[in-house]
Amino acid sequence: MGLLTSPLLSSPVWALSLDEAVQQGLSIHPAVSAAEARVAEVGTQVEIARDGYWPTLQALAGPENSLWGEFGYDITASQMLYDWGRVRSRVESASAVERQHLEALKVTSDEAALDIIEVYLDVLAAEARLSVVASHIERLEALAELSRDRSLVGYVDRGEADRAELELARALEQRSLERGALSEARAQFRELVDRSPGGLQWPTPIPLIERLRETTALEAAVAEAPLFRQAREEVLAARAEEAESRAALRPQLNLEGSVLRREIGGRMEEDAVVALRLRMDAFQGLSNFRRVESARQRIEAAQWTQRATRRDLRRQLFTLLELAEMLEWRLEAVEAQHTSAVEVADAYQEQFEVGLRELNDLLVIQRDRFEAERQRVDLVSEQTRIPYRAAAQLGRLDALLDADHGQGVEREVPYGNGTGTGELR
């Protein structure tokens, strides 16, 4: 089996699978690290909210009546006995926010992983296109050499050789463009992965798109997508905030104990008190009631956001499904074009050798063959990307990468080694 290799490949390096490249890239991605730090921060906020179940301690101390008077103090310990679910709602709200950030971390990780996957496939596609151009140049060089020989012996005029040289010059220009594209893709890969893009392997075909064509499977996948779960947690956080706002309108029952020393009638007195007390938040106009209304409005907004997120996910997935089907049709057509071009090129070559065809006919059919091979590279590359794009929307990239871990696969590849097949590397 031939290999699609590029003349730009350097010395052999360790093969790097797609899963390994993604793991390496995520480990150094600053956006992922920032999202992880935010998750840690909101986790601390949950612990702070749970501390509301513990007693509170307040202490005041200082001189009485002057800077140098007798020293007084007031120490109060308070334990909440009943608060109409206020602390519980605060904990639920903080927990929902924490889950939101966990889903946001998943979204950020999947977006970063998809960027790495796209660049990984960019390198492979650029190498394949460069190999296709190299094979095309080999065929054109053979025709140009034949044309020069025919011109030297006077069988044809110089115009035929010039026509072959022109086609060869165009192919050499295309090779320069493909080399530039490959260099750019490799530079992007090194930036994202911090590794040299050597020994890359085409991933195993993933049947995710076929499974998503079933309506029930698609709806279930959307319901478990990180973006949708993030919107769902926003609704839960808003409901918890509304419950907390309602509880704040009612008095809270506390058990309080105070120890104080203060000046009364010119004499320092000490006292200790233990009592049940009702405490309420301070009212400023109707602000406390408006907080409840604001929380209710936030619930409504979060519910609309959840519906919009669901619709956007469905729309994006339907677009990917349609694109996958269209690419299948185009790939079949390009395969047929290439098969016909190869057969016609062989027939033209035989006819040319017996004087029934001109060199220009061979050049035209070779160009058609080259375009079909190049289109096939692009179509195969785009077809390979679609399952990963869908998985990134659904939060399933890790499962796809685990399924592909460590596997290189031989596929039919256009067509740089003259056989029509090769291993994409």
N, C-alpha and C positions, 0 to 999 in steps of 0.2 A: 504494500500500500504506500503510495507516494505521500509526501508531506508538503503542505502548503507552508513554505518558509519564505522569509524575506531576506534579501541580500543585506539588509541593515542589521540582522540579528548578530549580536556579539557572541562572546564565548558562552558555553553552556552554563546555565544556572539552575537552581532547584526549581522544580515545577511548583506553581502556586495555583491551587484550586480556587474556585469562586468563593466558596465558604471561607477559606483561609484569608483571602484578600479582604472580604467584608469584615471579618473579625479583627484583622489588623487595622483596617481603616477606622472602625468604630472605636477602637481602643485609644486612638489619638485625635478623635474628632472633637473640637472644642464645643460645638453645639450640644453634643451628647453629654459631655461633662457638665455643661451649664444646666441642662435639664436634670441630671442626677443631683446636682447641688440644690436645685429648687425642690426636688422631692424630699431631700433630707431636711430642708428648712420647714416645709409644711408638716413633715412628720413631727418636728419639735413643737409646732403649733398645736398639734393634736394632744401632745403630752401636757402642754400648758392648759388647754381646755379641760383635760381630766383633773388637773390640780384644783379645779373649782369644787371638787368634792371634799377637799381637805380644809381644815380650819384656817382662818385668817388671823394674823397677828399684827396689831398696830401698836406703835410705841411713840410717845412724845416725852421729851425731857428738856429741861433748861431752868435757868434761874427765874425766880418769881419776882415780878414788878421792877426789876432793874438788872443791869448787867452783872452785878455782884451780889444779888440777893440769895436767899435760901434756894436750894436746888429742889425742883419739883419734877414729877413725872406722871404719866398716864399710860398704862399698858392695858390693852383690851384684846382678848381672844374671843373669836366668834366662830361658831360651827353652824353651818346651814342645816336645818332640819327638814324643811320643805320649801320648794321654790317653784312649784307648778311645772316642773320639767325644764326649767331654764338652763341649768348646767347640762342636762342630757342633750337638749337641742343644740347647745354650743358645741358639744363633743361631736354630735352627728354632722353638724355643718363643717367642722374642721376635718372630720374623717372623709366627708364627701369631696372637699377641696383636695385632700391628699390623694384620693383616688383619681380625681381629675388630672392632677399633675403626673400620676403614674401613667395614665393613658397618654398624656402629652409627651412623656418620655418615650413611650412606645412609638408614637407618631414621629417624633424627631429622629429616633433610631432608624425607623423604616425609611424615612426620607433620605437620611445620610447613607444607609445601606443601598438604596436604589441608585443614588448618585454613583456610588462605587461600582455597582453592577453595570450601569450604563457605560462608564468609562472602560471597565474590563472588556465589555463587548465591543466598544469602539476600537480598542487595540486589536482585537481578533479580526474584526471586519476590515480594518485598514490593512492588516497583514494579508488577509485573503484577497483584497482588491489589488494590492501590490503584486501578489503572486499571479493573479489573472493578467495583469499588465505585462509581467515578465514573459508569460507564455505567449501572449499576443505579439510581443516584440520578437520572440524567437521565430514565430511563423513569418512575420514580416521580413525579418532579416534573411530568411531562406528565399523568400520571393524576390527581395531586392538583389541578392546575390545571383539568382537565376536571371533576373532582368539585365544585370550588368554583363553577364556572360553572353546573353543573346545580343546585346548591343555591341559588344566587342567584336563578335564574329560577323556583324552586319546583318543579322537576321531581322532586327527591328531598329528603329531610330532611337535617338537618345531620349525622346519624350517618354517612352515607357519606363525607362530606368528612373527618370526624374519623378514620375508619378509614384513609383514605389518608394523612392527616397522621401517624398513628401509625406506619405502615410507613415513611414517609419519615424520621421521627425515628430509628427503628431503623437505617436505612441510614446516617444521618449519624453515629450512634454507632459503627457498624462502620468508617466512614471514619476516625474519630478513632483507633480501635484500630490500623488498618492504618498510619496515619501514625506512630503510636508505634513499631510494629514496624519500619517503614522507617528511622526515625531511629536506633533501636538498632542495626540492621544496618549502617547507614552509619558509626556511631561505632565499631563493631567493625572495620570495614574500614579506617578511618583509623588505628586503633591498630596493626593488623597490617601494613599496607602503607605507612603514612605518606604516603598520597596521597588526594585527594578522589575518591570513587567516582562519577565522571561518565563518561558515554559507554561504559558497560559493555556487552559483547556476549555473547549466549548462545554457548557453544562448539559446535563441530561435533559431531553425534552420533558416538559411538565404538563400533565393532563388537566391542569386547573381550569382552563377555559372551558373544556368540554363539560366538566362538572357544573360550572356556573350557568350553563345554558338551561338547566332545570330551574324553574321559577322558585320552587320551595328551597332549593339549595342556595340560590342567590339571596332570597329574603333572610334566610338564617345567617348567611355570611355577613350581610349588612348589619343585622342586629348585634353581631359580635365584633364589629369593626371598632378599632380604638377611637376614631373620631366620633362615632355614634355613642359609644359608652361614655366618652368625655362629656358630650352634650347631656346624656342621661344623668350623670353625676351633678351637672350644673343645676338641673331641676331639683334633685334631692337636696343640694346645698341651699337653694332658695327656699324650699319648704321648711327646712330646719331653721333658717333665719326667721321665717314668719312665725314659727312656733316660739322661738326665743323672744321675738318682739311682743307677742301676745302675753307670754309669761311675765314680761317686765312690767305690764300694766297692773299686776296684782302684788300684794304685799308678800314678802318673803319671811318665813318664820325662822328665827335664829336663836340659838342658845349662846348667850354672851356672858363673859366674866371680865370684870375690870378691877385693876389695882391701881390706886392713884395716891399721890401725895401733892397737896397744893395748899396755898395760903388762904385761910378763911378768917376774917376778922383780925388780921395781923398776926395770926398764929398758924404754923404749919400743921396741917391735919392729914392723917392717913385714912384711907377707906378702901373697902373691897366689896364688890357687888357681883352677884350671879343671878341672872334673870332671863326669862323668855321675852323676846322682843320681835315686833313686826317692823320690817323696814321696806321702804319703797324707793324707787328711783325718783330723782327730782323731776318735776314737771315744768316745762318751759313752753307756755302757750299750749298748742295742740300737737307738739312735736312727737310725743310718745305715740299718739294715735296715728299720726302720719307715717311713722316708721312701719307700723303694721300694714298700712296701705301701700307703702313703697315696696315692702317685701312681697306683697301679693302681686304687684305689678312685675316684680322681678321673676316670679314664678311663671307668669304668662309669657314674658319675653323668653325665658329659658325653654319653655315648651315649644314656642315657635322656632327657636333656634334648633331644637332637636328635630323637628319636622323638616326644616330646611336642610340640615345635615344629612338626614336620611335620603331626601330627594336628590341632593348633589351626588351622594355615593352611588345611588342607583343609576343616575344619568351617566356618570363617568364609567361605571362598569358596563352599561349597555353600549357605550361608545367603543370600549375595548373589545367587546364581543363582536360588534359589527366590523371593527377593523381587522380582527383575527380572521373572520370569514372572508373579507375582501382580499386579505393577503393570501389566503389559500387559493382563491381563484386566480389571482395574479401570478402566483408561483407556478400553478399548473400551466398557465399560458406561456410563461417564460421558459419553462421546461420544454414545452412543445416547440417554441421558437428555436431554442438551442439545439434540440435534436434535429430539426429540419435544417438549421444552418450547418451543422456538422455533415449531414448527409449531402447537402448541396455542395459544400466545399469539397468533399471527396469526389463528387461527380464532376465538378468544374475542373478539378486538378487533372483527372483522367482526360477530359475533353481538351484541356489546355495542352497536354503533352502530345496530342495528335493534331493540334492546330485548329481545333474547333472553337476555342475560347480565347479571349484576350486577357492580358494580365489584369486589366482594370476590373474584369468580372470577378477575378479571385480576390482582389483588394476589397471590393464592395462586400462580398460574402464574409470575408474575414472580419471586417468591421462589424457586420451584423452579429457574427458569432461572439465577438468581444463584448458588444453591448448587452447581449443576452446573458453572458457569464457575469458581467458586472452587476446587472440588475438582480441576478439571482443571489449574489452575495448580499446586497442590500436588503432583499426581501427575507432571506433566511435570518439575517441579523435582526430585522424588525420583528419578525415572527417569534424569535427567541425572547425578545424583551417583553412581549405583551403579558405573559403569565406573571412575570416579576412586578410589572406595573400594577396589575390587578391585586397581587398578593400584598403589595405595599399599601394599597387602599384598605385592604381587609385585615391587616395585621398578621399576615401569614407568611411573611418572608422567611422567618426563622425556620418554619417547617419545610419550606421549599429548599432552603439551603442545606438543612440537615439531610434531606432526601438525596441531594446531589453531592454531599460531602465526599471528597476524595475520588470522584468518578470522572474520568475523561471518557468521551464517547466518540467513536468514529461515525461520521455522517457523510452523506453525499455533499460534496462541496464544489462550488464553481471555482475554477476549473483549471487551476494554474499549473498542473503538472502534466497536462496533455492526455490524461486518462479519463477525466471527468469525475474522478472521486479523489478524496484525500482526507486526511485527518486535520481538522481545524485546530490550530495550536496558537 
